[in-house]
């Protein structure tokens, strides 16, 4: 299915525009700006949209409601005293969290009456949220980073990367040749994968180019660290679900799991490629219309709602039952598919 019907392409573009993810700048915008217009001018991708923010908050509310409806002896909705806000605004101000997607979501999301929002993952309290692993790097952000990775749903386990060797041993010629051959084969396989999923030839070339640019950036830092410099200098921090904001977006997430949840090697991204379970679960990969993409918080909350409603996850007084070890199901032969997000429509 190399060339997709024009109708599908137009439908995808209309969806993006309706959600205000792609906006058109007014003609006079760059007349008063020092920088030159982007190549797609007047169209630009917004870091987030109010439409998607509202949908994300609604999805979180539905998830909380679905869990509370299944808690034994839980009061009915009419008898509940509902609290809005996951984190106190004074805490967000003291942290100098920029106003945007994360700030607004944390203030407007309804606080659950339970602790566990997913297996082994807890809803933050104001005191816990204020202790962010990467917030000391707030002044070290690169030009494309809007804020450090934000730990949103917490785990009590630690995510650990391998520290780079200070005195690496010389590699033999045969081993070097073997590694070089393997990297060439992997690059060709990825290129064919992108080509076969792209809607047009131009999109295929753009996707391959973006892939190699991304690979070069990854090669500049510790490949075991999902966030890159300056955050790759830290090799041990809390696992859990992070708002990553490493591109021109504010609602994309990274789910980090401790190493012991890796199981049989069946974990897949949405595009069908295998991933490392501890940092690749819920990965999106190459999408037909957006190129490389990461999952959004809306994607994950919608998926979690389905897991609760379909009774794939059980519920007790504390919320979703089970520890972090339950995520091993995402790496096992009979259960990995239910832990894979559907491919994005846009």
N, C-alpha and C positions, 0 to 999 in steps of 0.2 A: 504494500500500500504506500508507494513512494509519493505519488501526487494525490493529495486529498482534494475532494470536490470544493470548488470555490464557495459553495454555500456553507460548508463547515468552517472554512477560514473566516468568512465574514461574520458568522455567528459568534465565533470566538472573540473577534475584535469588538463586536457590539457588547458582549458580556463584560469585557474589560472596561469599556467606556461607561457602561451603565453603572458599574461599581465604582466609578470615579478613580480607578487605579491609573488610568492614562488620562491626562488632562491636556488641553491646548492652552499655551501661554498667549496672553494678549500681544498684539503686534508691537506695542511700544515697550514691552518688557526689557528686551535686550538693548533698546536705545539708551537706557539709563544704567546699564550694567557694564562692568569692565570686561567680563568674559564674553567669548564669542558664542553664538547660538549652537546648540547640539546639532548633529547631522540629521536628527529626526524632527527638527524644529518645524512647526510649533508644538509637536507632541512630545511630552515628557512623562516618565513614570513617577508618580507621587510616592513618597516613602510609605504612606498608608492613606486610606480614604475613610471619611466618616461613615460611609455606607458599610465598609468591611468592618470597621470598629463596632458599629451597632450590631452587625450580624454576629460578631465574636462574643460580645456581651450577652446577646440573646442565647447563643449556643451554650455559654457557661451557665446561664440561668436555667436552661432546660436540663443540663447535665446535673446540676445541684438538685433540682426538683425531682428528677428521676431517681437519684440516689436516696433522697429523703423519703420519697414515697415508698421505698422498699425497706426502710429501717423499721424494725419491730417496735411497736408501741410509740411511734413518732406522732406528735400532735398533727392534726390536719392543718392545711395551709391557712385557713381562717383563724386558727388559734395561735399561729406563730407570730412572734415579734421579729420581723425581718430587719436585718442590718445591712446597709449598703457600704461597701468599701472594704477591700482586703487589707489595705495598709493605711495608716493615718497620714493625712496630707502633711502634717508637720514633719514626719519622717522623710517623706519624699522631698520636701523643700530642703531639709537639712543635708540630704544626700546630693543636692543639686542635680536631681534627675531632670533632664530636659522635658518640657511639656511636649507631649506627643502621644503615640499609641500606648506605650507602657504606662505612662503617668495617668492617662484618662481611664484605661482599663482597670487599674488598681483602685481608682477612686469610685468607679461606677459599678464594678462587679459586686454582686450580692455575696455577702459572707455566709458560707455554709454553716450548718449546725453540727458538722462532723469534721474529722481531721483528714482522712485519706481520700483523695480525689481520684487516685488510680493506684494500682498495686505498688506499694512501697513509696508512694509520692504523697507529700502532705501539702495542704494549703498553707501559705505563709502567714505568720503573725508579723506585726510591725517590728518587734525586736529581732526576729529571725531574718526578716527581709533586709534590715539595715546592715547585716553582716554579710556583705556581698564579696565573693572571692576575688573579683577583679576590679573592685572600685578604686583601689589605689592607683590604677592606670588611667584614671579619668582624664588626666592632663597629657597623656601620651598617645591619644587617638590619632589614627591616620586620617587622610582627607576623605575617605569613603566610609568612615566608621562614625556613627551618630552617638553611640554610647557603648561602654564595655558590655560584654555578655551579662545578662541579668538572670540570676537564678530565681525562677518563678515558682515552680513546684519542687519541693525539697525532698531529698533522700537522706537517710542517716548513714549511707555508705559513701565511700571515697572513690573518686575516679582518679586513676593514676596512669601517667604516661611513662614510657621508657625514657630515661635520661640519655642524651647523646653521649657516646664514648669520648672521653677526653684524649685518649691515646689509641685511636683505632689501629688495628693490626693490618698490615699490607694484604691485599687480596691478590691471589694468584691470577695468572693470565687466563687460564681456562675458566675460572669462576667469573672473571670480569666479562669475558666473551659470552658466557652463558647468561649473565644478567642483562647484558646489552641486547642479546637476541630476544630474551623474554620481554624486555621493555618495548622493543620494536613490534613484537607480536601483539602486545597489549594495546599499543597505540593504534595499530591497524584495526584490531577488533573493535575498539571504541569508535574509530572513525566510521566503520561500516555500520555500527549500531546507530550513530547519529544520522548518517545518510539515509538509513532505511526508515527512520521515524520522522524525518523532516518533511513538511508539507510542500516545500519548493526547493529547487537547487540552491537558490540564494540562502535560504534558511539553513540548509545543510552546511554550506561553506562557513556561514556565520557561526553555527553551532560548533563546528570543528575548531575554528579559530578561537572561540571563547574557551573551549575545553583545554587547548594547549596553553593559552594565557593563564588559565586557572592552575594548570599543572605546574607552570613555572613559578607561580606565587607560592604554591604548596611546597615546592622544592627549596624555597628560601628559608623555611623554618622547620621545626620538628614535625614530621608528618604524623606523629602520633597525637599531636595536639590539634583539636578541631578548630581552634580559634585563631591561630597564627600570632605573629608578634604584635605587640609586646607581651601578649598573654601566654605565649608558648614558653616563656621563661619560668612559668610556674608548672610544676609537674605533678602536683597533688592538690585536689580540691573536691568540693562536694559534688556528688553526682545528682542528677535530676534534670528537669526540663528548663532549658535556658531560652530566653529571647536573645537571639544572636546579633541581629542588626549589623552584619558585616558587609552588606551591600547597600544599595540605595533603597532599603526597605526597613520597616520597624516591626513587622509582625511575623517574621520568619523565626522558626525555632530550631533548636538542636537538643535532642534527648540523649544525655550521657548516662550510661549504665556501668556499674562496676564490672571488672573483667570476669568475675566468676559467673556472670549470667550467660556467657558464651557457651554454646552447646554443640550442635552437630553441623553447623555451617550451612544452614538452609535460608538464612535471612536474605531478603531481597529488597531492593528499592522499588519504587512504583514503576520504573521503566524496565524491570525484570533483571537488572544486574545484581550480582551478589555484593554484599556489604559486610563489614565488621559489625557484629551485633552491638558492641558496646558504644559505638558512636554513629552507626549508620541506620539504625532502625527508624522507620518513618521517612527515610530519605526519598526524595522525589526523583532526582536525576535529570535526564534530558527530556523535556516536554516538547510536544510538537510545535507549539506556538510561542513559548517564552524562552526556549533554549534551556540552559541550566537553571534549575529552580530548587529551592528548599521548601519544605512544608511550612504552612502558616499555622498560627495558633488556632485559627478557625478550623482548618483541616483536622487537627488533632482532637479538638474538643468535640467536633461532630463525630469523629470515629469513636471516641470514648463513650459518647452518648449511645451509639449503636451497641457497644460492648455491654453496657448496663442493660439496655432495653432487651437485647437478645439473650440476656442471662449468661453471657460468656464470663462475666465477672459477677461474683456474689457480693452481698451487702450485709453489714451488721451495724451495730451502734456507732462504730468508729468510722463508717463509710465503706469504701471498697475493700473487700477482704483480700488478704494475701500480702506477702512481702515482695521485695525486689526480685527474688528468685523466680517469681511467676513469669517474668519477661523472657525466661528461657524458651517459652513456647514459641516466641518469634523466631527461634533459630532451630526448631525441630521439624522434621519432615511432615508430620501430620497436622501441624498447627501454624506454620509460618504465614500462611496466606491471610489468616484473620488479623495478623499484625502488620499487614502491608496496606498503606493508604492507596485509594484509587488514584489514577492519573488525573492531574488537574485538567479542567476543561478549558483553561485559558492560560 
